[in-house]
């Protein structure tokens, strides 16, 4: 079960910009580079953020339908 069920497109994900915000980057004065495991973890964080936002959207839509606003 190592494979994700939903494949996301990470072509728009800016790894460098996110990496520059980390403490390790700042402590090494920009000499350290992000590892592959760090990149995978960043992808998982974005996946969770996307899933949460889509669930909230569905919940809000269902509330509007329940109140006959849609």
ABEGO torsion letter per residue (X at the ends): XABBABBBBAAABBAAAAAAABAAAAAAGGABBBBAAAAAAAAAAAAAAAAAAAAAAAAAAAAAAAAGAX
